[in-house]
Amino acid sequence: EKSKWAETQLREALSDHELVRDIRVKGLMIGIELRDAALTKQIMAACLEKHVIVVSCGIHDNVIRIMPPLTISFDDLTHGISCLIEVLNAHR
């Protein structure tokens, strides 16, 4: 249920975002492919300032990966997803 909620929030907020190429979800493993690696680093740094840890992955280092523990509370998941969406929207 948490993964479906997170996927819905991300797809609704980012489906037409010009910096987002793709959103991939498998359970609570979430990958958001961005335009380029430099942007990915900026997004990672901005998330960290908000106390949300995301990492990059992919062969071009342009995918934001979120992989919270399965036991994450809904409040913490909401905070993390909301912060990530906020940061991405600030970089439009």
C-alpha positions as CSV (number, residue, x, y, z in Angstrom):
1,E,0.0,0.0,0.0
2,K,2.9,2.4,0.8
3,S,4.5,1.7,-2.6
4,K,1.3,2.3,-4.5
5,W,0.7,5.6,-2.6
6,A,4.3,6.7,-3.3
7,E,4.1,5.8,-7.0
8,T,0.7,7.6,-7.4
9,Q,2.1,10.8,-5.7
10,L,5.2,10.8,-7.9
11,R,3.4,10.1,-11.1
12,E,0.7,12.7,-10.5
13,A,3.3,15.4,-9.5
14,L,6.0,14.6,-12.0
15,S,4.4,13.1,-15.1
16,D,4.7,16.3,-17.1
17,H,7.9,17.5,-15.4
18,E,10.4,18.6,-18.1
19,L,13.4,17.4,-16.1
20,V,12.0,13.8,-15.4
21,R,12.5,11.2,-18.2
22,D,11.0,8.2,-16.4
23,I,9.7,6.9,-13.0
24,R,10.3,3.3,-12.2
25,V,8.9,1.6,-9.2
26,K,9.2,-2.0,-7.8
27,G,7.8,-2.1,-4.3
28,L,9.5,0.7,-2.3
29,M,12.5,0.7,-4.7
30,I,11.9,3.9,-6.7
31,G,14.0,5.3,-9.5
32,I,13.4,8.7,-11.1
33,E,15.4,9.2,-14.2
34,L,16.5,12.8,-14.8
35,R,17.8,14.7,-17.7
36,D,21.5,14.6,-16.8
37,A,24.0,13.8,-14.0
38,A,24.7,17.4,-13.1
39,L,21.0,18.0,-12.3
40,T,20.9,14.7,-10.4
41,K,23.7,16.0,-8.1
42,Q,21.9,19.3,-7.5
43,I,18.7,17.4,-6.6
44,M,20.6,15.1,-4.2
45,A,22.2,18.1,-2.5
46,A,19.0,20.0,-2.1
47,C,17.2,16.9,-0.7
48,L,20.0,16.4,1.8
49,E,19.5,20.0,3.0
50,K,16.0,18.9,3.8
51,H,17.2,15.8,5.6
52,V,16.1,13.4,2.9
53,I,18.8,11.1,1.7
54,V,18.6,10.0,-2.0
55,V,21.4,8.5,-4.0
56,S,22.2,8.4,-7.7
57,C,22.5,5.3,-9.9
58,G,22.3,4.3,-13.5
59,I,25.0,4.1,-16.1
60,H,25.0,7.8,-16.6
61,D,24.5,8.7,-12.9
62,N,21.2,10.4,-13.8
63,V,18.7,8.4,-11.8
64,I,17.6,9.4,-8.3
65,R,17.1,6.2,-6.2
66,I,14.9,6.1,-3.2
67,M,14.9,2.8,-1.2
68,P,13.4,3.3,2.3
69,P,13.1,0.4,4.7
70,L,9.9,-1.5,4.4
71,T,9.1,-0.6,7.9
72,I,9.1,3.2,7.2
73,S,6.2,5.0,8.8
74,F,3.6,6.6,6.5
75,D,4.5,10.0,8.0
76,D,8.2,9.6,7.1
77,L,7.4,8.3,3.6
78,T,5.1,11.3,3.1
79,H,7.8,13.7,4.2
80,G,10.4,12.2,2.0
81,I,8.2,12.0,-1.2
82,S,6.9,15.6,-0.5
83,C,10.4,17.0,-0.1
84,L,11.6,15.3,-3.3
85,I,8.7,16.6,-5.3
86,E,9.3,20.1,-3.8
87,V,13.0,20.0,-4.7
88,L,12.3,18.8,-8.3
89,N,9.6,21.5,-8.8
90,A,12.1,24.2,-7.5
91,H,14.5,23.2,-10.3
92,R,12.0,23.6,-13.2
